[in-house]
Amino acid sequence: MSQDKGIFRKLGKPLLQGMIPPPGLFPEKFLDALSGLCSLRGKVSRLTNVERLITTLRHREPDRVPCCPLVISGSRRLIGASFPDFALKPETTTRALMAAFDLIGGEVVIPMLDLSVEASDFGQTMIYPENSTPHPDYDHPLITDHTGYQKLKRINLRDARRMHSLVEVLRIVTRQVGMKGVVSGFCFGPLGVLCMMRGAEHLFRECILYPTEVMAALETITGVLAEFIEAQCETGVAAITLDTLFASHNGLSKPLWEQMEGPFVRELSSLIRSKGCIVGVHNCGHGSYFDSQIRFMEPQIMSFAELPEGCNTLGELKKRYGDQVVLMGNMNTSLLAHAGPCEVIQDAKRLIEALADGGGFVLAPGCEYPPNAPLENAFVLAQAAKLCT
């Protein structure tokens, strides 16, 4: 009995004191053994945030599910900043994001600005509303017809003001978060970036009518995104999240997405892995093509808002993909914006009961926490991860 007590005393101490080990740094067997020990320790004491994520990423059950509240531009409200200041001033962005992390909690932080970052640096005219997310000037697209795709010029990352700002934010946030959580970089997929410069209706049609021209622009964009991702990896982030929104029923057909964007995101995800970082994928579209995204990008984490194509229930999703990727989401953002705390807790409980069994689940909104919504439910979401497991 005394020997057993000694074992449990040892299990009660943190096994991992530092940052999350990059997946490329240690052999798979070592990470499996580490996650197994963390899972065992989680049965007798509370894990650290990093241990909880290691265990989850290796599809073992932690002491409770981890959480990513995804409070991004909404964090500006904690420091009284405007949307333009959050988007354009790295020191303001960093202060807001860290205020959200410190006050709301969660284990995963994904610092980002908005979906216009990359397009802005390519020269797309932007609008920065005082009370809403920045967006392209839709009346003045950078690419005005199908001939413009091949004219798109590659830019120098050193001159890309907004991408450079995000890299600076990541560097500071990664250092300040330290071992209290895991930070992921973020990059909009090349098709999404191109959409910001052309408009969805025109782009989707021209993917069919002028695929060669569109792919020329995608190749130019991907070259810049590769440099952007490398710069993010050098900040010390543990992961990079790629947003491939149009790999869904809201975007292109599956064969067309595989033809147009698939080869380019394969290149980017391979780069992320070569830098020792985790590949995350975000998709908030309806009927997302999980099978194609997994085949082209080999992600470890899939963040989603809606059930993917071919899955009618959360149970089907867990059965089909739960052993391939860590599932992250998919709390309805409208519920977070308008419901009361009890409803948020009940929905969190529903998700945890359906997806947490056996590990491999991170509780999170299906997309960014509504930036103009009260932040009370962000606190509730983070607490629900602790209460409902």
Buried (B, 14 or more C-beta within 10 A) or exposed (E): EEEEEEEEEEBEEBBBEEBBBBBEEBEEEEBBEBBEBBBBBBEEEBBBBBBBBBBBBBBBBBBBBBBBBBBBBBBBBBBEBBBBBBBBBBEBBBBBBBBBBEBBBBBBBBBBBBBBBBBBBBEBBBBBEEEEBBBBEEEEBBBEEBEBBBEBEEBEBEEBEBBBBBBBBBBBBBEBBEBBBBBBBBBBBBBBBBBBBBBBEBBBEBBEEBBEBBBBBBBBBBBBBBBBBBBBBEBBBBBBBBBBBBBBBBBBEBEBBBBBBBBBBBBBBBBBBEBBBBBBBBBBBBBBBBBBBBEBBBBBBBBBBBBBBEBEEBEEBBEBBBEBBBBBBBBBBEBBBEBEBEBBBBBBBEBBEBBBEEBBBBBBBBBBBBBEBEBEBBBBBBBBBEEBB
